[in-house]
Amino acid sequence: MDLKKLIEELQSHANPKNVEGMARFGIDSKDALGIPSQIIKNIAKEIGTNHTLAQQAWDCGIHEAKWLAPLIADKKQINDELLEKWVHELNSWDICDNLMTKYVRFAPNALELIDRWQQSDKEFVRRAGFALIAFVVVHYKKNPDDDFLHFFDFIFDKAQDERNMVKKAVNWALRSLGKRSLFLREKALQCSQDLLSHYKFNRAARWIAHDAIRELNDAKIIARLEQKENKKATLS
């Protein structure tokens, strides 16, 4: 499939009513066709891996084509130049999060990218850094918990950012860290308390902390982490 055929395929699934719904969920829908994600995934599956088409799709201006690009991009051709280009052209949270989980987390230097992107002043670049934290702590199962401890410093430092897309990603990163292990849960709860102590008058930091504390104190989450810990102890 070439770019022309891809655009024709996407346009054949356009649904203006869905575009209105996307806008209500905070998605930048000005260049959207309103195609459900499952249809985009089916198209991507039909295409397979096509790195050239992925780059063309990203650049063509259609929201759903940009969402599709990471699904067909070649993970063997991940490089900093491409990732920096894509991340600095982000304009919507759904494309950002999809890019992080479908492509960027496979980059050999994904942890370094987190360090770099969370420092950016650009809203969606910073969101990308924290969304990537949320994904790597789930998928990097072989990494020791210590590899992720410095992420709490990023969370503490950027929790004052009241931009909605950043605030939600920082909270997501904090909760994901806390749900990885009992050890990190305690660290996440301590980080939350530190936020409440140091940023008493910052609405974003307070919301991030209270929401994380609420979820990480859920009995089901604690029970799952204890079961995970017991299983690990049995196997060792």
N, C-alpha and C positions, 0 to 999 in steps of 0.2 A: 504493500500500500504506500502510495506517495502522499505528499501533503495535500494536494488537491482532492484526492479521493477521501482522505481523512476528514477534511473540512466538510465535504459533501455528506459523509456519513454522520458526522456530528450534527449538522444542520437538519438532517432528516429526523432527528430525535428531539428537536427543539420544542420546549413547552413554556410559553410565556407565563402561565399561571405559576409555575415553579419558580420563575425568576422573582416574582413578588415574595414568595415564601423565603427565598434565599436572603433577600434584603432584610426581612424581619429577624433573621438569625445573625445579623451582623456581617454577612458575607458581601463583599464588594461585587455587585451584580451588574454593573454597567456594561460589561462585555460578555455577560453570561447568556447561555441558551436555555438554561433550566433543565439540564439533563440529569437524571438520577445517577448517583455514583455507581450503582451496580451495572448500569448500561455502559458507563465509561470503562469499568473493569472488564466487561465482556469484550469491548472493542480492543482494549489493551491485550487481552489474552489471545485474541485473533491475530493481532500484529506480532506478538512475541517481542523479542529484543531487537530494537532498531535505533541505534544511538543517534544517527543523523536525523531521522524523523523526529526523535524526541526533542532535539534542539530546535528543529523547525517548528514543531508544535508549540513549544514554549514561546517562541518569538512571534507566532501568527496573530496574537491579539485576542484569541477566544479564551474565555475563562476555563472552560472544560478541557481545552487542549493543553493549557498550562497544568491543569490537574492531572491529566493523562501522562504528561511527559516523563515524570519519575518512574512510572510503571513500566515504560518500555526502554528507558535509558539503560545502557550497558554498565553494570556495576564494576566491570573490569576496567572501565575507562573513567572512573571517578578521578577528578583532579581539582586542585584548588581554584584554578582559573574559572572552571565551569561552575563550581559551587558558589564562589564569590559573586559571579554574575547573577546566578539564579536567586541567591538569598537577598541580594540588594535590589532585585526587581519584584520582590514580594509585595502584594497589596491587599491580601485577604488571608484571614486566619486558616481557612480550610486548605488553601493551597500550601501555606506554610507548614501546617502539621502533616499534611500528606507527603510533602517533600522530605520532611525530617524522617518519617517512619519508613517510607518506601525506598528511600535512596541514601540520604545522608548518613544514617546510622551505620551503613555498611562501609563508610569511608575508613581507611586505616587510621586516620588522624581525627576521628570524630570527637574524641575527648578534647583535643587541642582546639577544634572548631568551637566547642562550647566556651572555652576560655576566651576565645577571640570575640565571638558574636555577642556574648552577654555584656561586653563592654560598650557596644555600639549605642549611639544615641538614637538611631533609627528604630522606630517602634517595632516593625516586623523582623528586623535583624535581631534585635534583643529578644523578641518572642521566640525566634528560631532557636536561640541558644538555650532558653529554658525549656522549650518543648523537647529539644534534643535530650536534655537531662532526663525528662520524664520517660523517654523511650529507651535510652541506654540502660537505665537502672533496672528496667524490666528485661531487656533482651541480652545484656552482657552478663549472662549467668555465671561464667567462669571467672569473672573479675572479683577480687576480694572487696569487701565493703570499704576498706581503707581507700580504694581508688576514687571513691565518690565523696569523701569527707570534705574536700575543699569546696564542693558545690554549696555547702551551707554558708560559706563566706559570700558567695555570689548572691545567694538568696537574701542574706542579711543586708547586703550592700544595695540591692536593687529593689527591695520591698517597698521603698518609698515612692517608686514610680507609679503614679496614679492612672496612667494610660491603661484603658481597659484590657487591651490585648496583651500588654505586658503583665499587668496585675494578675490576670487569670493564669498565665503561663508560669509565673513565679509560684503561685499557689499550687498549681499542678505538679511542678517539680518537687516542691516540699512534701506534698502528700505521697508522691510516688517513691521518694527516698524513704519515707517513713513506713511504707508498706513492703519494703524489700526484705527487712529482717528486724528482729527485736532490737538488735544493736542500733540500727539506723532509726528505728522508731523512737528510741530514747533521745537520740541526737536531734531528730526532727522536732520532738516535743520541747526540747531545751531551746532549740532555735526559735520556736514559736514564742516561748516565754521571753526570750531575749528581745524579740520584736516588740512584744507588748510593753516591756520595761523601757526600751530605748526610744520607741516611736509612739508615745502615748497620744500624740495629736495628729498622727498621720492616718487617714482613713484607710488607705490601701494596705499599709502594714498591719493595722488592726484586723482588717477583714481576712487577710492572708493567714494570720496567726490563728484567729478564732476558728476559721473554717478547717484548718489543718488539725487543730486540737480536737474538734468535734469528730472528724472522721477517724483519726488515729486512736481515739478512745472507744471506738465502736467494738463491742464484745466479739463480733464475728471476725473482725480483722485481727484482733489480739489472739483469738483462738487459732486462726489460720497460721499466724506467725509462730505460735508455740508448737503447733503440729509440725510445721516445717523444720523448726529447730530440733525437735525430738527425733524426727526422721534423719536429720543430718548426723545427730549424735549416735544413732543406732548404726548407721552405715560406716562411721569412722572407727 
